[in-house]
Every structure is written in C-alpha cells, then in structure tokens.
Amino acid sequence: MRRRAGIGVLLILMIGLWPLGPAAAGVLKAGDVIRGEFRHEKHLKGVPKPLVSEGRFILVVPQGLIWFAERPFKFTTVIAPAGIVQVLEGQDPIRLPDTVSTAIASLRDMITATLTGDWKVLQATFDMKVETTATGWSRVFTPRSRSVGMGEHIAEIRLTGADLVQSIKITKVTGDIERLVFLNQNLTRAPVSAAEAELFRLVGKP
C-alpha cells in the first residue's frame, strides 16, 4: 500500500521547519542542519479521535527537508528545490506530480524569504498578528483573500515557539484542523549521513 503525504501536511512542513522566532530571520546559512522529532495530528469533523502520525525530520540548508514518518506507517518524504520524492521500503521512489511540486515550491520560496527578514513576501498573501507569550511568541496568519490560492482552503495558521517553531495549527475552511508539534530540535552544522545525502540525490534523478 502506497502512502503519500497530502498537500496539507506538506504545507505545514514547509511552514513549520523554519526558525521564525524574533531573532531567527536571516540566521540560517548554508550547512546549517535542524534535526528533531514530530507529532502530527489531523482532526476531522465528525471523527471522534484524531489521526496521529509520528517520526523524525532533518532540515538541511540549502538542500531541503527529509521527513521520516515512522508510526503508524513508515515512509520517507524528501522535499528539495528539484522536486518532491517519497520512498517506501522495497519500492521504487515515487515522484509527486508537478502540480503538487509547483505548489510546494511556491510556498518554499515564500518561507525562504522570511529567513532573510523579508516579511513583505509572506504578508502579501497573509495578514500577520504577532503576540509575545511568557515562554516565547506566537504568530497568527490569515489569508488576505478567501477566494484564491491558499485562502480557498485555509482559514488560519497559528505558529508558536521560542528560538524555533514548536507547534503549528492549521484550521481549514471546512473546520478540519491539522496540528504539528516539534520535539527535541537541535540546530547543528554536523554533516548529513551518506544515506541522507543519497535521499537528496534521489530528488535530482529523472
């Protein structure tokens, strides 16, 4: 059985795995690596219990993101400038359709701009409200338009964190909610393993 990450979870990956704290913009540079664990909850209207997945991730600048889903299904998603590939044990890599890759590429470019402090790029699509909390900060993004782009699907994106983003909550126009929590994050410059480097190379293969 093939498991593919939906557009919703890919979206929150690209939003959630960038440091968006007050002092973080512009900090990440080539060679920086963030490693951590995640818990993803999907709350669907009419379903009493959330759908939960867990695993770990590695974000490498500028190569991209590797998302290792481990429970309840095991598969790997690689998001890089050249595209998006998913890998299941014992099967050939699956390249996501260009329509999905293009959407994620646009989102990636938007979030990358925030790393240089260019909030105007993000605010062209979203209204942003910034709040300071006792332990860090929160940012709430609401689409400027409800009829085009992400505004057709997303009602609100709420991020909380300190030095790094710690949680993301996406409320969809349908009332469904996706929540992503990041745990045990570590910012380092240690090189990736040979296996991780090979996963990035897969994205560049035809």
C-alpha positions in Angstrom: 0.0 0.0 0.0 1.4 3.3 -1.0 1.2 6.2 1.4 1.6 9.7 0.1 1.7 12.9 2.2 -1.2 15.1 1.4 -0.8 18.7 0.4 -1.9 19.8 3.9 0.9 18.1 5.7 3.5 19.2 3.1 2.4 22.7 3.6 2.9 22.6 7.3 6.2 21.0 6.9 7.5 23.9 4.8 6.0 26.5 7.2 6.9 24.7 10.4 10.5 23.8 9.9 12.0 27.2 9.5 13.1 29.3 12.5 10.6 32.1 12.7 11.5 33.5 16.2 12.1 37.2 16.6 15.9 36.8 16.2 15.9 33.9 13.8 15.3 35.6 10.4 18.5 35.6 8.4 20.3 33.2 10.9 20.2 30.0 8.8 23.0 29.7 6.4 24.4 27.0 4.0 25.5 24.0 6.0 23.0 24.5 8.9 21.1 21.5 9.9 18.0 21.1 12.2 17.1 17.6 13.5 14.2 16.7 15.6 11.0 14.7 16.1 7.4 15.4 15.2 3.9 14.5 16.1 1.2 15.3 13.5 -2.5 15.3 14.5 -5.3 15.5 12.0 -8.7 16.4 13.5 -11.5 15.7 11.1 -15.1 16.9 11.6 -17.3 14.0 12.6 -14.4 11.8 13.6 -14.1 11.4 17.4 -10.3 10.7 17.6 -7.5 12.5 15.7 -5.4 10.7 13.1 -1.9 10.7 14.5 1.5 10.1 12.9 4.9 10.4 14.5 8.5 10.4 13.3 11.6 12.5 12.8 13.0 15.0 10.4 16.1 16.7 9.1 16.2 20.1 7.5 19.5 20.9 5.6 20.2 24.4 4.2 20.0 24.7 1.2 19.4 21.0 0.2 15.9 20.8 1.7 13.9 18.6 4.1 13.7 14.9 4.8 10.6 13.7 6.7 10.8 10.2 8.2 7.3 9.1 9.1 7.6 6.1 11.4 4.2 5.5 13.0 1.7 4.2 12.1 3.1 3.9 8.6 6.7 4.0 7.7 7.7 6.1 4.6 10.1 8.9 3.8 9.3 12.2 2.1 12.1 14.3 0.5 11.4 18.0 -0.3 14.1 19.8 -2.3 14.4 22.5 -4.9 14.3 19.9 -7.7 11.0 18.4 -6.5 9.4 16.0 -4.0 10.0 12.3 -3.8 8.6 9.7 -1.4 10.3 6.4 -0.6 8.8 3.2 0.8 10.9 0.2 1.7 11.1 -2.3 -1.1 9.5 0.0 -3.7 10.8 2.4 -6.3 10.8 6.1 -5.3 7.6 8.0 -6.1 7.9 11.5 -7.6 4.9 13.6 -6.7 3.0 15.3 -9.6 4.4 18.6 -10.9 1.2 20.3 -9.8 1.9 19.4 -6.1 5.7 20.2 -6.5 4.9 23.6 -8.0 2.6 24.5 -5.1 5.2 23.5 -2.6 8.0 25.2 -4.5 6.0 28.5 -4.3 5.4 28.0 -0.6 9.1 27.2 0.0 10.1 30.4 -1.8 7.8 32.4 0.3 9.0 30.9 3.6 12.7 31.2 2.5 12.2 34.9 2.1 11.3 35.1 5.8 14.8 33.8 6.6 16.2 37.0 5.3 13.7 39.1 7.2 11.6 39.8 4.1 8.2 39.6 5.8 6.7 41.6 3.0 6.6 38.4 0.8 4.6 36.5 3.4 2.4 39.4 4.2 1.5 39.8 0.5 -0.6 36.6 1.0 -1.4 36.7 4.7 -2.3 39.2 7.4 0.0 38.5 10.4 -0.6 39.1 14.0 2.4 38.8 16.4 2.0 38.1 20.1 4.5 37.7 22.9 3.9 35.0 25.5 5.5 34.1 28.8 7.6 31.4 27.2 8.2 32.8 23.7 5.9 34.1 20.9 3.0 33.3 18.6 2.2 34.4 15.1 -1.2 34.1 13.5 -1.6 34.2 9.7 -4.9 34.7 8.0 -5.3 34.7 4.2 -5.9 38.1 2.7 -8.2 36.5 0.1 -10.7 33.8 0.8 -11.4 33.1 -2.9 -8.0 32.4 -4.4 -4.8 30.5 -3.6 -4.4 29.1 -0.1 -7.3 31.2 1.1 -9.7 28.7 -0.6 -8.6 26.0 1.8 -7.1 27.6 4.9 -8.8 29.8 7.5 -5.9 30.4 9.8 -2.3 29.3 10.5 -1.1 29.7 14.1 2.6 29.2 15.0 4.1 29.2 18.5 7.7 28.9 19.5 10.8 30.4 21.1 14.1 30.2 19.1 12.5 27.7 16.8 8.9 26.9 15.9 7.5 24.5 18.4 4.0 23.9 17.1 1.8 24.8 14.1 -2.0 24.7 14.0 -3.8 25.0 10.6 -7.5 25.5 10.7 -9.2 24.8 7.3 -12.3 26.4 5.9 -14.0 23.0 6.4 -13.4 23.1 10.1 -10.8 20.3 10.0 -7.6 21.0 12.0 -4.1 19.9 11.5 -1.6 20.3 14.3 2.1 19.6 14.1 4.3 19.6 17.2 8.1 19.6 17.0 10.2 17.9 19.8 13.8 17.6 20.7 15.0 20.0 18.0 18.7 20.6 17.6 20.5 23.1 15.3 23.9 21.9 14.2 26.4 22.1 11.4 27.3 18.4 11.5 27.3 16.8 8.0 24.5 14.6 6.9 25.0 10.8 6.7 25.7 9.0 3.4 22.2 7.6 3.5 20.7 11.1 3.9 22.8 12.5 1.1 21.6 9.7 -1.2 18.0 10.7 -0.4 18.6 14.2 -1.5 20.3 12.9 -4.7 17.1 10.9 -5.5 15.2 14.1 -6.0 17.5 15.2 -8.7 17.3 12.0 -10.7 14.9 11.8 -13.7 
